[in-house]
Amino acid sequence: MSGETRTLAEFAAGLNYEDIPQAVVERAKDCLIDTIGAAVFGSTMPWSKIVARYAKANGGGGSCTVLGPGGIRATPPMAALANGALAHAFEMDSLRQPSAGIHPGSTLGPPVLAMSESTGASGRDLITAFIAGNEVMSRIGLASKHSSEKMGFHAPGLVGPIGGAAAIGRLLKFDADRIVNAMGVAGSLSSGLLEFVRSGTGGMVKRLHMGRASEGAVLAASLSKEGFTGPGTILEGEFGLLNVYCRDGDITELTRELGTDFDTLNICLKRFSAHITAHTPIQAVLDLKAEHSFAGDDVAAVTVQGSEKMLTHHNILEPKDVMLGQYSTPFCVALALYRDPLDPRSFSEENLNDEAIRGLCRKVKVELRDDAAGETTPWASVVNITLNDGRELEKRADSFKGMPSDPVSRDDMKGKFRRLTSDMGADWQGRVWDGLSDLENIDNVNALGLT
């Protein structure tokens, strides 16, 4: 074996805060701020309350915050489980651009935050651990060539436990051997199936995939700390992740430019509460509405040209619940023609069952984009709208605000954070925003006062 798992473990163990470029630190902080905001908003969802109650019943009274207005404290694994599910509860959490099947915020933020609170770690240690884990996790995602989801696995649930285990290993100052073991154990905790897409039922389970990934990271690292072992070739081995969960993986991506090219800079933040494949169609719709002043009732038909994944996974004309609505490109486009998609509350049961929105959803045709084979811009979309008066409008969107190439401003980030955390009150918002913005100068993460 060529030792890629060990190489990644050695990188994580040896990463020092002083070695990280400031731009990478800032992107990591942005992601953590975004994740906490998403989790607080997500805590209000019915499915999140179920998970939070479970965490309280099975690990309540610990030292770690379960985010949201409930003020629940829990043990590290239960807090990580809950916050992972909460952060992904409403399709608001971060991911990588170009996509590699990872969600840095909801799979790394919760376990690292829980263990930082549990140990009284500094802000610098938290940031360093998050970046170490993301550099590992991102490379695993890239090496998989995003092929896991073609086989029906939900990729973040596969790579999240391993990246999280590496992150916690760095936080707890493991040597490379212990991080190898933590990653090896975490590989057997990977899980997550996409059957909810095909069956059209049970969409709540998608939220749990991030929670289980976060919980698995805590479990794997905690066992490794006590001497529990796992296979040292969990990524590259014959029955390792790349050979079991992937098709035609590229093992060279596991260590490419490791330590010199920080992939954390490729973290992408969302503005819409929808699956990422819907972001460019929504952006195109908003641009066309602004340019031509029309409303949903004026639309006769819509065609969206997008990626192969949009066609195979997200062409859902009859979403049965809110989660599947957020996963459906036709529904998200129809919603954007009638409501404000920047407001996460627009993605509601009321709008899911709105006759006008559902009727227009059925008129949205999804096609493969002409240049999709090259996939130079896999999230790009071309939206064609036919109006009742006969006009045909077309817009191509290659990007949206929040991509690394078009980042959101600090003011926009603060506005989103305040919208998502409005239930926590102004004092909490101000304290936590200021603390997270200056995280590298906080000696003990518990000073944030997240509860």
TIZAVEX-591456 format. One record per residue (C-alpha): z, y, x negated; residue number from 1. Coordinates in steps of 0.2 Angstrom, whole numbers, plus 5000, padded with zeros to 4 digits. Layout:
residues N
+------+-------+------+-----+
:   up : north : east :   i :
+------+-------+------+-----+
:    Z :     Y :    X : NUM :
...
+------+-------+------+-----+
//
This chain:
residues 451
+------+-------+------+-----+
:   up : north : east :   i :
+------+-------+------+-----+
: 5000 :  5000 : 5000 :   1 :
: 4996 :  5018 : 4994 :   2 :
: 5013 :  5025 : 4999 :   3 :
: 5008 :  5039 : 5011 :   4 :
: 5024 :  5037 : 5021 :   5 :
: 5035 :  5039 : 5005 :   6 :
: 5024 :  5054 : 4999 :   7 :
: 5028 :  5063 : 5016 :   8 :
: 5046 :  5058 : 5015 :   9 :
: 5047 :  5065 : 4997 :  10 :
: 5039 :  5081 : 5003 :  11 :
: 5052 :  5083 : 5017 :  12 :
: 5067 :  5079 : 5006 :  13 :
: 5061 :  5092 : 4993 :  14 :
: 5056 :  5106 : 5003 :  15 :
: 5066 :  5122 : 5000 :  16 :
: 5066 :  5138 : 5011 :  17 :
: 5062 :  5148 : 4996 :  18 :
: 5046 :  5138 : 4994 :  19 :
: 5039 :  5143 : 5011 :  20 :
: 5028 :  5158 : 5013 :  21 :
: 5035 :  5171 : 5025 :  22 :
: 5020 :  5170 : 5037 :  23 :
: 5025 :  5151 : 5039 :  24 :
: 5043 :  5156 : 5042 :  25 :
: 5038 :  5168 : 5055 :  26 :
: 5026 :  5156 : 5064 :  27 :
: 5040 :  5143 : 5065 :  28 :
: 5052 :  5156 : 5072 :  29 :
: 5040 :  5161 : 5085 :  30 :
: 5038 :  5143 : 5090 :  31 :
: 5057 :  5141 : 5091 :  32 :
: 5058 :  5156 : 5102 :  33 :
: 5044 :  5151 : 5113 :  34 :
: 5052 :  5133 : 5115 :  35 :
: 5069 :  5140 : 5120 :  36 :
: 5061 :  5151 : 5133 :  37 :
: 5050 :  5137 : 5140 :  38 :
: 5065 :  5125 : 5141 :  39 :
: 5076 :  5138 : 5150 :  40 :
: 5062 :  5140 : 5163 :  41 :
: 5059 :  5122 : 5163 :  42 :
: 5077 :  5118 : 5167 :  43 :
: 5075 :  5125 : 5185 :  44 :
: 5062 :  5111 : 5189 :  45 :
: 5068 :  5097 : 5200 :  46 :
: 5063 :  5084 : 5187 :  47 :
: 5072 :  5093 : 5174 :  48 :
: 5088 :  5093 : 5184 :  49 :
: 5087 :  5075 : 5185 :  50 :
: 5086 :  5073 : 5166 :  51 :
: 5100 :  5086 : 5164 :  52 :
: 5111 :  5076 : 5176 :  53 :
: 5108 :  5060 : 5166 :  54 :
: 5112 :  5069 : 5150 :  55 :
: 5128 :  5075 : 5156 :  56 :
: 5133 :  5059 : 5164 :  57 :
: 5129 :  5049 : 5148 :  58 :
: 5134 :  5061 : 5134 :  59 :
: 5142 :  5076 : 5142 :  60 :
: 5156 :  5086 : 5133 :  61 :
: 5147 :  5086 : 5116 :  62 :
: 5144 :  5101 : 5105 :  63 :
: 5126 :  5104 : 5109 :  64 :
: 5118 :  5115 : 5122 :  65 :
: 5107 :  5109 : 5136 :  66 :
: 5097 :  5124 : 5139 :  67 :
: 5097 :  5133 : 5155 :  68 :
: 5109 :  5142 : 5167 :  69 :
: 5120 :  5126 : 5170 :  70 :
: 5130 :  5128 : 5154 :  71 :
: 5130 :  5109 : 5150 :  72 :
: 5136 :  5103 : 5133 :  73 :
: 5131 :  5086 : 5127 :  74 :
: 5130 :  5074 : 5112 :  75 :
: 5115 :  5077 : 5100 :  76 :
: 5104 :  5063 : 5107 :  77 :
: 5107 :  5068 : 5125 :  78 :
: 5104 :  5086 : 5122 :  79 :
: 5088 :  5082 : 5112 :  80 :
: 5083 :  5071 : 5127 :  81 :
: 5086 :  5084 : 5140 :  82 :
: 5079 :  5099 : 5130 :  83 :
: 5063 :  5090 : 5125 :  84 :
: 5060 :  5086 : 5143 :  85 :
: 5064 :  5104 : 5148 :  86 :
: 5053 :  5112 : 5135 :  87 :
: 5038 :  5102 : 5142 :  88 :
: 5044 :  5103 : 5160 :  89 :
: 5031 :  5116 : 5165 :  90 :
: 5016 :  5115 : 5152 :  91 :
: 5022 :  5130 : 5143 :  92 :
: 5026 :  5123 : 5126 :  93 :
: 5017 :  5125 : 5110 :  94 :
: 5004 :  5114 : 5102 :  95 :
: 4992 :  5114 : 5087 :  96 :
: 4975 :  5122 : 5086 :  97 :
: 4963 :  5113 : 5084 :  98 :
: 4972 :  5099 : 5094 :  99 :
: 4979 :  5085 : 5085 : 100 :
: 4990 :  5077 : 5099 : 101 :
: 5006 :  5086 : 5094 : 102 :
: 5018 :  5098 : 5103 : 103 :
: 5029 :  5105 : 5089 : 104 :
: 5040 :  5115 : 5100 : 105 :
: 5045 :  5102 : 5112 : 106 :
: 5046 :  5087 : 5100 : 107 :
: 5054 :  5095 : 5085 : 108 :
: 5064 :  5110 : 5092 : 109 :
: 5076 :  5100 : 5103 : 110 :
: 5081 :  5087 : 5090 : 111 :
: 5083 :  5100 : 5076 : 112 :
: 5092 :  5112 : 5087 : 113 :
: 5104 :  5099 : 5093 : 114 :
: 5108 :  5093 : 5075 : 115 :
: 5110 :  5110 : 5069 : 116 :
: 5123 :  5114 : 5082 : 117 :
: 5132 :  5098 : 5079 : 118 :
: 5133 :  5101 : 5060 : 119 :
: 5135 :  5120 : 5060 : 120 :
: 5119 :  5122 : 5050 : 121 :
: 5112 :  5139 : 5045 : 122 :
: 5097 :  5147 : 5052 : 123 :
: 5088 :  5144 : 5035 : 124 :
: 5091 :  5126 : 5036 : 125 :
: 5085 :  5124 : 5054 : 126 :
: 5069 :  5134 : 5049 : 127 :
: 5066 :  5123 : 5034 : 128 :
: 5069 :  5107 : 5043 : 129 :
: 5057 :  5112 : 5057 : 130 :
: 5043 :  5116 : 5045 : 131 :
: 5046 :  5100 : 5035 : 132 :
: 5045 :  5090 : 5051 : 133 :
: 5030 :  5099 : 5057 : 134 :
: 5020 :  5097 : 5041 : 135 :
: 5024 :  5078 : 5042 : 136 :
: 5020 :  5077 : 5061 : 137 :
: 5004 :  5087 : 5060 : 138 :
: 4997 :  5077 : 5047 : 139 :
: 5000 :  5061 : 5056 : 140 :
: 4991 :  5068 : 5071 : 141 :
: 4977 :  5073 : 5061 : 142 :
: 4976 :  5056 : 5053 : 143 :
: 4975 :  5048 : 5070 : 144 :
: 4959 :  5059 : 5074 : 145 :
: 4967 :  5061 : 5091 : 146 :
: 4961 :  5044 : 5096 : 147 :
: 4977 :  5037 : 5103 : 148 :
: 4974 :  5046 : 5120 : 149 :
: 4957 :  5037 : 5121 : 150 :
: 4967 :  5021 : 5122 : 151 :
: 4979 :  5027 : 5135 : 152 :
: 4994 :  5033 : 5124 : 153 :
: 5001 :  5050 : 5125 : 154 :
: 5000 :  5056 : 5107 : 155 :
: 5015 :  5067 : 5106 : 156 :
: 5026 :  5053 : 5111 : 157 :
: 5020 :  5042 : 5097 : 158 :
: 5021 :  5055 : 5082 : 159 :
: 5035 :  5065 : 5089 : 160 :
: 5049 :  5053 : 5084 : 161 :
: 5043 :  5051 : 5066 : 162 :
: 5040 :  5070 : 5063 : 163 :
: 5057 :  5073 : 5071 : 164 :
: 5066 :  5060 : 5060 : 165 :
: 5059 :  5068 : 5045 : 166 :
: 5065 :  5085 : 5051 : 167 :
: 5082 :  5079 : 5054 : 168 :
: 5082 :  5070 : 5037 : 169 :
: 5079 :  5087 : 5029 : 170 :
: 5092 :  5096 : 5039 : 171 :
: 5105 :  5083 : 5034 : 172 :
: 5099 :  5083 : 5016 : 173 :
: 5093 :  5065 : 5015 : 174 :
: 5085 :  5059 : 4999 : 175 :
: 5067 :  5052 : 5001 : 176 :
: 5073 :  5034 : 5003 : 177 :
: 5084 :  5039 : 5019 : 178 :
: 5070 :  5049 : 5026 : 179 :
: 5058 :  5034 : 5024 : 180 :
: 5070 :  5023 : 5033 : 181 :
: 5072 :  5036 : 5047 : 182 :
: 5053 :  5037 : 5049 : 183 :
: 5052 :  5019 : 5049 : 184 :
: 5065 :  5017 : 5063 : 185 :
: 5057 :  5031 : 5073 : 186 :
: 5040 :  5022 : 5073 : 187 :
: 5048 :  5008 : 5083 : 188 :
: 5054 :  5022 : 5096 : 189 :
: 5037 :  5029 : 5099 : 190 :
: 5031 :  5028 : 5117 : 191 :
: 5021 :  5036 : 5131 : 192 :
: 5007 :  5030 : 5142 : 193 :
: 4994 :  5041 : 5151 : 194 :
: 4993 :  5030 : 5167 : 195 :
: 4999 :  5044 : 5177 : 196 :
: 4982 :  5052 : 5174 : 197 :
: 4972 :  5037 : 5181 : 198 :
: 4984 :  5033 : 5195 : 199 :
: 4987 :  5050 : 5201 : 200 :
: 5005 :  5047 : 5203 : 201 :
: 5021 :  5049 : 5193 : 202 :
: 5017 :  5064 : 5184 : 203 :
: 5035 :  5068 : 5181 : 204 :
: 5035 :  5055 : 5167 : 205 :
: 5024 :  5066 : 5156 : 206 :
: 5039 :  5077 : 5154 : 207 :
: 5050 :  5063 : 5148 : 208 :
: 5038 :  5058 : 5134 : 209 :
: 5044 :  5074 : 5124 : 210 :
: 5062 :  5070 : 5128 : 211 :
: 5061 :  5053 : 5122 : 212 :
: 5052 :  5058 : 5106 : 213 :
: 5066 :  5071 : 5103 : 214 :
: 5080 :  5058 : 5107 : 215 :
: 5072 :  5045 : 5096 : 216 :
: 5072 :  5057 : 5081 : 217 :
: 5090 :  5059 : 5083 : 218 :
: 5093 :  5041 : 5085 : 219 :
: 5082 :  5036 : 5070 : 220 :
: 5090 :  5049 : 5058 : 221 :
: 5108 :  5045 : 5064 : 222 :
: 5105 :  5026 : 5060 : 223 :
: 5097 :  5030 : 5044 : 224 :
: 5112 :  5041 : 5038 : 225 :
: 5123 :  5025 : 5040 : 226 :
: 5111 :  5014 : 5030 : 227 :
: 5100 :  5007 : 5044 : 228 :
: 5083 :  5003 : 5037 : 229 :
: 5065 :  5003 : 5044 : 230 :
: 5048 :  4998 : 5037 : 231 :
: 5043 :  5009 : 5022 : 232 :
: 5025 :  5009 : 5027 : 233 :
: 5027 :  5014 : 5045 : 234 :
: 5011 :  5025 : 5045 : 235 :
: 4999 :  5016 : 5033 : 236 :
: 5004 :  4998 : 5035 : 237 :
: 4994 :  4984 : 5043 : 238 :
: 5005 :  4985 : 5059 : 239 :
: 5009 :  5003 : 5056 : 240 :
: 5005 :  5018 : 5067 : 241 :
: 4987 :  5022 : 5061 : 242 :
: 4982 :  5003 : 5063 : 243 :
: 4990 :  5000 : 5080 : 244 :
: 4990 :  5016 : 5090 : 245 :
: 4974 :  5023 : 5083 : 246 :
: 4955 :  5020 : 5082 : 247 :
: 4946 :  5024 : 5065 : 248 :
: 4961 :  5034 : 5058 : 249 :
: 4959 :  5044 : 5042 : 250 :
: 4973 :  5039 : 5031 : 251 :
: 4968 :  5053 : 5018 : 252 :
: 4974 :  5066 : 5031 : 253 :
: 4992 :  5061 : 5029 : 254 :
: 4994 :  5069 : 5012 : 255 :
: 4979 :  5081 : 5011 : 256 :
: 4985 :  5098 : 5004 : 257 :
: 5003 :  5093 : 5007 : 258 :
: 5014 :  5107 : 5001 : 259 :
: 5000 :  5119 : 4997 : 260 :
: 4992 :  5121 : 5014 : 261 :
: 5006 :  5124 : 5028 : 262 :
: 4999 :  5117 : 5044 : 263 :
: 5013 :  5126 : 5053 : 264 :
: 5001 :  5141 : 5053 : 265 :
: 4990 :  5132 : 5066 : 266 :
: 5004 :  5132 : 5079 : 267 :
: 4996 :  5138 : 5095 : 268 :
: 5007 :  5147 : 5109 : 269 :
: 5002 :  5146 : 5128 : 270 :
: 5001 :  5160 : 5140 : 271 :
: 4997 :  5149 : 5155 : 272 :
: 5007 :  5135 : 5163 : 273 :
: 4993 :  5123 : 5162 : 274 :
: 4986 :  5109 : 5150 : 275 :
: 4978 :  5117 : 5135 : 276 :
: 4960 :  5111 : 5140 : 277 :
: 4961 :  5123 : 5155 : 278 :
: 4966 :  5138 : 5145 : 279 :
: 4948 :  5144 : 5140 : 280 :
: 4941 :  5141 : 5158 : 281 :
: 4956 :  5151 : 5165 : 282 :
: 4952 :  5165 : 5152 : 283 :
: 4934 :  5165 : 5157 : 284 :
: 4938 :  5166 : 5175 : 285 :
: 4950 :  5181 : 5172 : 286 :
: 4937 :  5190 : 5161 : 287 :
: 4923 :  5187 : 5175 : 288 :
: 4935 :  5194 : 5189 : 289 :
: 4939 :  5209 : 5178 : 290 :
: 4921 :  5213 : 5175 : 291 :
: 4913 :  5209 : 5192 : 292 :
: 4928 :  5213 : 5204 : 293 :
: 4927 :  5198 : 5216 : 294 :
: 4941 :  5186 : 5224 : 295 :
: 4943 :  5168 : 5227 : 296 :
: 4936 :  5169 : 5245 : 297 :
: 4920 :  5176 : 5237 : 298 :
: 4916 :  5160 : 5227 : 299 :
: 4904 :  5147 : 5233 : 300 :
: 4904 :  5135 : 5218 : 301 :
: 4910 :  5134 : 5201 : 302 :
: 4904 :  5124 : 5186 : 303 :
: 4914 :  5122 : 5170 : 304 :
: 4906 :  5115 : 5154 : 305 :
: 4919 :  5108 : 5142 : 306 :
: 4925 :  5094 : 5130 : 307 :
: 4923 :  5076 : 5133 : 308 :
: 4942 :  5075 : 5136 : 309 :
: 4941 :  5088 : 5149 : 310 :
: 4929 :  5077 : 5158 : 311 :
: 4938 :  5060 : 5156 : 312 :
: 4956 :  5066 : 5157 : 313 :
: 4957 :  5082 : 5167 : 314 :
: 4943 :  5082 : 5180 : 315 :
: 4956 :  5079 : 5194 : 316 :
: 4949 :  5085 : 5211 : 317 :
: 4964 :  5080 : 5221 : 318 :
: 4980 :  5082 : 5211 : 319 :
: 4995 :  5075 : 5221 : 320 :
: 5009 :  5085 : 5213 : 321 :
: 5011 :  5101 : 5203 : 322 :
: 5011 :  5092 : 5186 : 323 :
: 4994 :  5084 : 5190 : 324 :
: 4988 :  5101 : 5196 : 325 :
: 4993 :  5109 : 5179 : 326 :
: 4983 :  5094 : 5171 : 327 :
: 4968 :  5097 : 5182 : 328 :
: 4955 :  5109 : 5176 : 329 :
: 4947 :  5111 : 5193 : 330 :
: 4964 :  5116 : 5201 : 331 :
: 4968 :  5128 : 5187 : 332 :
: 4952 :  5136 : 5189 : 333 :
: 4954 :  5138 : 5208 : 334 :
: 4971 :  5144 : 5206 : 335 :
: 4966 :  5157 : 5193 : 336 :
: 4953 :  5163 : 5206 : 337 :
: 4967 :  5166 : 5219 : 338 :
: 4983 :  5169 : 5210 : 339 :
: 4989 :  5176 : 5193 : 340 :
: 4990 :  5162 : 5181 : 341 :
: 5000 :  5172 : 5169 : 342 :
: 5015 :  5170 : 5181 : 343 :
: 5021 :  5152 : 5179 : 344 :
: 5028 :  5153 : 5197 : 345 :
: 5010 :  5153 : 5203 : 346 :
: 5009 :  5134 : 5199 : 347 :
: 5020 :  5130 : 5214 : 348 :
: 5020 :  5117 : 5228 : 349 :
: 5015 :  5131 : 5240 : 350 :
: 4999 :  5135 : 5230 : 351 :
: 4996 :  5116 : 5227 : 352 :
: 4995 :  5114 : 5246 : 353 :
: 4986 :  5131 : 5249 : 354 :
: 4970 :  5126 : 5259 : 355 :
: 4960 :  5139 : 5251 : 356 :
: 4964 :  5134 : 5233 : 357 :
: 4962 :  5116 : 5237 : 358 :
: 4946 :  5119 : 5245 : 359 :
: 4939 :  5128 : 5230 : 360 :
: 4946 :  5115 : 5219 : 361 :
: 4935 :  5102 : 5227 : 362 :
: 4920 :  5114 : 5223 : 363 :
: 4923 :  5115 : 5204 : 364 :
: 4911 :  5103 : 5195 : 365 :
: 4916 :  5098 : 5177 : 366 :
: 4902 :  5094 : 5165 : 367 :
: 4900 :  5091 : 5146 : 368 :
: 4897 :  5106 : 5136 : 369 :
: 4880 :  5106 : 5128 : 370 :
: 4887 :  5108 : 5110 : 371 :
: 4902 :  5097 : 5113 : 372 :
: 4896 :  5083 : 5102 : 373 :
: 4899 :  5094 : 5087 : 374 :
: 4916 :  5099 : 5093 : 375 :
: 4917 :  5114 : 5081 : 376 :
: 4927 :  5123 : 5095 : 377 :
: 4933 :  5109 : 5105 : 378 :
: 4943 :  5120 : 5117 : 379 :
: 4928 :  5131 : 5121 : 380 :
: 4922 :  5132 : 5139 : 381 :
: 4907 :  5139 : 5149 : 382 :
: 4911 :  5144 : 5166 : 383 :
: 4897 :  5147 : 5179 : 384 :
: 4902 :  5155 : 5196 : 385 :
: 4891 :  5156 : 5211 : 386 :
: 4896 :  5169 : 5223 : 387 :
: 4893 :  5169 : 5242 : 388 :
: 4881 :  5184 : 5240 : 389 :
: 4870 :  5174 : 5229 : 390 :
: 4875 :  5181 : 5212 : 391 :
: 4878 :  5169 : 5198 : 392 :
: 4890 :  5174 : 5184 : 393 :
: 4893 :  5165 : 5168 : 394 :
: 4906 :  5167 : 5154 : 395 :
: 4909 :  5157 : 5138 : 396 :
: 4927 :  5157 : 5131 : 397 :
: 4929 :  5150 : 5114 : 398 :
: 4947 :  5156 : 5112 : 399 :
: 4962 :  5164 : 5121 : 400 :
: 4977 :  5174 : 5116 : 401 :
: 4990 :  5163 : 5108 : 402 :
: 4978 :  5154 : 5096 : 403 :
: 4982 :  5157 : 5078 : 404 :
: 4965 :  5167 : 5076 : 405 :
: 4971 :  5178 : 5091 : 406 :
: 4990 :  5178 : 5091 : 407 :
: 5001 :  5186 : 5104 : 408 :
: 5010 :  5202 : 5099 : 409 :
: 5029 :  5203 : 5097 : 410 :
: 5030 :  5213 : 5113 : 411 :
: 5020 :  5200 : 5122 : 412 :
: 5031 :  5187 : 5115 : 413 :
: 5046 :  5196 : 5121 : 414 :
: 5039 :  5199 : 5138 : 415 :
: 5036 :  5180 : 5140 : 416 :
: 5053 :  5176 : 5134 : 417 :
: 5061 :  5188 : 5146 : 418 :
: 5051 :  5181 : 5161 : 419 :
: 5055 :  5163 : 5157 : 420 :
: 5074 :  5167 : 5154 : 421 :
: 5077 :  5179 : 5168 : 422 :
: 5090 :  5167 : 5176 : 423 :
: 5101 :  5169 : 5160 : 424 :
: 5105 :  5187 : 5162 : 425 :
: 5101 :  5202 : 5151 : 426 :
: 5116 :  5200 : 5139 : 427 :
: 5111 :  5182 : 5135 : 428 :
: 5092 :  5187 : 5133 : 429 :
: 5096 :  5201 : 5121 : 430 :
: 5108 :  5191 : 5110 : 431 :
: 5097 :  5176 : 5109 : 432 :
: 5081 :  5186 : 5106 : 433 :
: 5089 :  5196 : 5092 : 434 :
: 5097 :  5181 : 5085 : 435 :
: 5081 :  5170 : 5084 : 436 :
: 5071 :  5185 : 5078 : 437 :
: 5083 :  5186 : 5063 : 438 :
: 5087 :  5167 : 5062 : 439 :
: 5085 :  5166 : 5043 : 440 :
: 5100 :  5177 : 5041 : 441 :
: 5112 :  5167 : 5053 : 442 :
: 5125 :  5157 : 5043 : 443 :
: 5129 :  5146 : 5058 : 444 :
: 5117 :  5142 : 5072 : 445 :
: 5131 :  5141 : 5084 : 446 :
: 5132 :  5160 : 5083 : 447 :
: 5117 :  5161 : 5094 : 448 :
: 5127 :  5157 : 5109 : 449 :
: 5114 :  5147 : 5118 : 450 :
: 5125 :  5141 : 5132 : 451 :
+------+-------+------+-----+
//
